[in-house]
Amino acid sequence: MNTENFDTKAVGPRIRMMMPLLTPLEAKVVDTVFALRDFSDDTSLKQIADHAGVSEAMVVKITKKLGFAGYRDFRAAVSQYNRQPTAEMHQELSVDDTSQEIVQKVFRTSINALEETLSILDMEAFDRAADLIHRAKQRDFYGVGGSAQIARDVSHKFLRIGVRASVFDDSHMMLMSASLLVDGDIAIGFSHSGNTTAVIEAIQLARRNGARTIAITNYNSSALAQAADVVLCSTAQGSPLMGENAAARIAQLNILDAVFVAVAQRDYKAAERNLERTMSAVTSKRKDRLP
């Protein structure tokens, strides 16, 4: 990781996105660093090794695996990141918290996820995704659980402007869909972890059949990201109670809201015309139900 001219807010997210590449022991060492509230430019290599219960050589190896030149480079980047106002926003929920504190912490976690996701968003990938969705003949979305809900939300927005998409949340249906996709079609896989087997297999099959593929995930080093042509990454810090998913979903929804606007912009007159038609149909239906 080249830390020169690097957005400090992106340090934490970049490290988190690479966590799937680490072994459990290596990940524990990184977690140890971020758990130290007094971690600074003065924190020695020996201190980290002692805290994590590993050798100093292993700590250096991990920092290089994360893309840094070595421990000093890693320490400088993380220290700067910890001094960012958004880094202070993330606070663990406690059983002793008041309602006011709970609300503050939950909202700040989401704000932090949005700030950090914005700092790492690949604009080239964003534009490619908007182009692919706009030009596609068939658009199939794959997701399970909470990710399927995100896919449905996005498909609903697109339908309002006349961009049709189908959502599949069953592994067999995903594979059936992917087997029918061809060149000119697009498949989008939604998975927070990037390790949802059903979604990965469907994206891989769609790609083999000539369709273009997009991954919406929290980890750009995940199996889903590796299987896709384009990757749009969210990022969110986890907590024992809420996990990463809650804040990550908010970040992903914002990314996809922006994609929706970008797709609409590519043929604004058609989008405006279709929006008027769909909203008119919904309004008429509501009027019919009135007594």
Buried (B, 14 or more C-beta within 10 A) or exposed (E): BEBEEEBBBBBBBBBBBBBBEBEEEBBBBBEBBBEBEEBEEEBEBEBBBEBBEBEBEBBBBBBBBBBBEEBEBBBBBBBBBBEBEBBEBBBEBEEEBEEEEEEBBBEBBBBBBBBBBBBBBBEEBBEBBBBBBBEBEBBBBBBBEBBBBBBBBBBEBBEBBBBEBEBBBEBEBBBEBBEBBEEEBBBBBBBBBBBBEBBBBBBBBBBEBEBBBBBBBBBBBBBBBBBBBBBBBBBBBBBEEBEBBBBBBBBBBBBBEBBBEBBBEBBEEEBEEBBEEBEEEEEEEEEEEEE
